Amino acid sequence: MADMSITIITPEQTVLKDAPTDAVVVPVVDGSMGILKNHAPMVANLRIGVLRYKQDGVFKRAAVTGGFMEVSDNRITVLADAAELAESIDVMRAMEAKKRAEARLRDRKANIDRVRAEAALRRALARLRAAGVLDQDKD
């Protein structure tokens, strides 16, 4: 049985509350970080990507779009700008968002905000990876 738990909170909702977990892998600003039982207390900045947490020997996924993570006393709290569990992701909507972002980035003549378009593409890709549609290794 897991002696560690994870909670994921966004400004709109609690996505996951005190879920037992044996391991968590989070997308941090300079790569990925793994958390196991009895990890030292810490706070980390998150980037857009896929968060994975292990329950009953199986890794489950959630897409996160930045925020912070706190580890303290075997409790992991993720305060994300936005987050979706893999089973909640609308794959068709994420595919459309990916196509729109790619089209905007390809159109060199359009007066677009490239940073915003690139962030939209990263969010769509994270959602598709969390849903299992795209390869995880690219995260």
Kinemage of the C-alpha trace (Angstrom):
@kinemage 1
@onewidth
@group {chain A} dominant
@subgroup {mainchain}
@vectorlist {calphas} color= white
{ca met a 1} P 0.000 0.000 0.000
{ca ala a 2} L 1.188 3.505 -0.859
{ca asp a 3} L 2.304 5.678 2.018
{ca met a 4} L 2.383 8.745 -0.192
{ca ser a 5} L -0.420 10.792 -1.760
{ca ile a 6} L -0.883 13.322 -4.535
{ca thr a 7} L -3.360 16.172 -4.889
{ca ile a 8} L -3.716 18.242 -8.077
{ca ile a 9} L -5.510 21.583 -7.798
{ca thr a 10} L -6.269 24.215 -10.452
{ca pro a 11} L -7.946 27.598 -9.967
{ca glu a 12} L -11.211 26.026 -11.192
{ca gln a 13} L -11.254 22.640 -9.460
{ca thr a 14} L -9.546 19.894 -7.514
{ca val a 15} L -8.543 17.427 -10.227
{ca leu a 16} L -7.194 14.732 -7.873
{ca lys a 17} L -7.430 14.636 -4.081
{ca asp a 18} L -5.197 12.618 -1.765
{ca ala a 19} L -4.757 9.811 -4.303
{ca pro a 20} L -2.427 7.109 -2.960
{ca thr a 21} L 0.726 6.792 -5.038
{ca asp a 22} L 4.045 4.970 -4.947
{ca ala a 23} L 5.912 7.342 -7.293
{ca val a 24} L 5.359 10.603 -9.138
{ca val a 25} L 7.208 12.024 -12.151
{ca val a 26} L 6.585 15.713 -12.818
{ca pro a 27} L 7.632 18.013 -15.685
{ca val a 28} L 9.791 20.691 -14.061
{ca val a 29} L 11.302 23.694 -15.817
{ca asp a 30} L 14.654 22.005 -16.417
{ca gly a 31} L 13.497 18.448 -17.216
{ca ser a 32} L 11.579 15.862 -15.212
{ca met a 33} L 11.745 14.990 -11.538
{ca gly a 34} L 10.860 11.744 -9.801
{ca ile a 35} L 9.429 11.689 -6.295
{ca leu a 36} L 9.454 8.580 -4.083
{ca lys a 37} L 8.412 7.943 -0.485
{ca asn a 38} L 10.297 10.001 2.120
{ca his a 39} L 11.520 12.579 -0.409
{ca ala a 40} L 13.000 15.693 1.161
{ca pro a 41} L 10.611 18.658 1.445
{ca met a 42} L 10.801 20.890 -1.616
{ca val a 43} L 9.005 23.223 -3.981
{ca ala a 44} L 9.473 23.167 -7.764
{ca asn a 45} L 8.228 25.144 -10.764
{ca leu a 46} L 6.316 23.058 -13.300
{ca arg a 47} L 6.296 23.412 -17.060
{ca ile a 48} L 3.735 22.315 -19.613
{ca gly a 49} L 3.914 18.525 -19.823
{ca val a 50} L 2.708 15.170 -18.571
{ca leu a 51} L 2.637 14.324 -14.870
{ca arg a 52} L 2.728 10.590 -14.115
{ca tyr a 53} L 1.757 8.965 -10.821
{ca lys a 54} L 1.937 5.272 -9.958
{ca gln a 55} L -1.022 3.471 -8.416
{ca asp a 56} L -1.190 -0.302 -7.934
{ca gly a 57} L 1.877 -0.798 -10.122
{ca val a 58} L 0.497 1.215 -13.062
{ca phe a 59} L 1.435 4.746 -14.059
{ca lys a 60} L -1.534 7.050 -14.629
{ca arg a 61} L -1.150 10.372 -16.445
{ca ala a 62} L -2.356 13.946 -16.285
{ca ala a 63} L -1.564 16.912 -18.509
{ca val a 64} L -0.424 19.997 -16.595
{ca thr a 65} L 0.192 23.465 -17.963
{ca gly a 66} L 2.625 24.914 -15.483
{ca gly a 67} L 2.361 25.894 -11.850
{ca phe a 68} L 4.098 24.640 -8.723
{ca met a 69} L 4.590 21.410 -6.824
{ca glu a 70} L 5.240 21.032 -3.103
{ca val a 71} L 6.543 17.872 -1.442
{ca ser a 72} L 6.191 17.584 2.318
{ca asp a 73} L 5.650 14.616 4.661
{ca asn a 74} L 4.935 12.175 1.810
{ca arg a 75} L 2.236 14.466 0.416
{ca ile a 76} L 2.636 15.919 -3.052
{ca thr a 77} L 0.534 18.959 -3.838
{ca val a 78} L 0.426 20.268 -7.389
{ca leu a 79} L -0.962 23.765 -7.905
{ca ala a 80} L -1.348 23.867 -11.671
{ca asp a 81} L -2.515 26.613 -14.000
{ca ala a 82} L -4.615 23.882 -15.651
{ca ala a 83} L -4.645 20.086 -15.412
{ca glu a 84} L -6.588 17.172 -16.870
{ca leu a 85} L -6.476 13.495 -16.022
{ca ala a 86} L -5.834 11.294 -19.055
{ca glu a 87} L -9.335 9.821 -18.994
{ca ser a 88} L -10.898 13.312 -19.038
{ca ile a 89} L -9.070 14.578 -22.119
{ca asp a 90} L -11.129 15.243 -25.235
{ca val a 91} L -8.691 13.838 -27.802
{ca met a 92} L -10.487 15.299 -30.832
{ca arg a 93} L -10.450 18.770 -29.283
{ca ala a 94} L -6.742 18.436 -28.470
{ca met a 95} L -5.998 17.297 -32.051
{ca glu a 96} L -7.854 20.337 -33.420
{ca ala a 97} L -5.934 22.657 -31.077
{ca lys a 98} L -2.673 21.079 -32.260
{ca lys a 99} L -3.619 21.587 -35.918
{ca arg a 100} L -4.617 25.224 -35.307
{ca ala a 101} L -1.378 26.010 -33.473
{ca glu a 102} L 0.753 24.334 -36.149
{ca ala a 103} L -1.082 26.232 -38.901
{ca arg a 104} L -0.538 29.542 -37.105
{ca leu a 105} L 3.158 28.801 -36.685
{ca arg a 106} L 3.543 27.837 -40.365
{ca asp a 107} L 1.898 31.051 -41.613
{ca arg a 108} L 4.906 33.377 -41.772
{ca lys a 109} L 2.820 36.230 -43.262
{ca ala a 110} L 0.314 36.401 -40.437
{ca asn a 111} L 0.856 38.883 -37.645
{ca ile a 112} L 0.749 36.353 -34.781
{ca asp a 113} L 2.125 36.128 -31.299
{ca arg a 114} L 4.610 33.269 -31.792
{ca val a 115} L 5.163 32.731 -28.071
{ca arg a 116} L 1.427 32.283 -27.537
{ca ala a 117} L 1.092 29.956 -30.537
{ca glu a 118} L 4.052 27.852 -29.365
{ca ala a 119} L 2.544 27.583 -25.866
{ca ala a 120} L -0.782 26.501 -27.387
{ca leu a 121} L 1.042 23.801 -29.342
{ca arg a 122} L 2.900 22.580 -26.219
{ca arg a 123} L -0.407 22.404 -24.295
{ca ala a 124} L -2.091 20.408 -27.072
{ca leu a 125} L 0.866 18.027 -27.325
{ca ala a 126} L 0.908 17.495 -23.540
{ca arg a 127} L -2.810 16.659 -23.573
{ca leu a 128} L -2.328 14.190 -26.431
{ca arg a 129} L 0.658 12.549 -24.692
{ca ala a 130} L -1.256 12.273 -21.427
{ca ala a 131} L -4.159 10.665 -23.300
{ca gly a 132} L -1.723 8.136 -24.786
{ca val a 133} L -2.146 9.324 -28.395
{ca leu a 134} L 1.448 10.546 -28.844
{ca asp a 135} L 4.793 9.104 -27.759
{ca gln a 136} L 5.696 9.898 -24.124
{ca asp a 137} L 9.433 10.196 -24.788
{ca lys a 138} L 9.003 13.588 -26.475
{ca asp a 139} L 7.810 15.299 -23.286
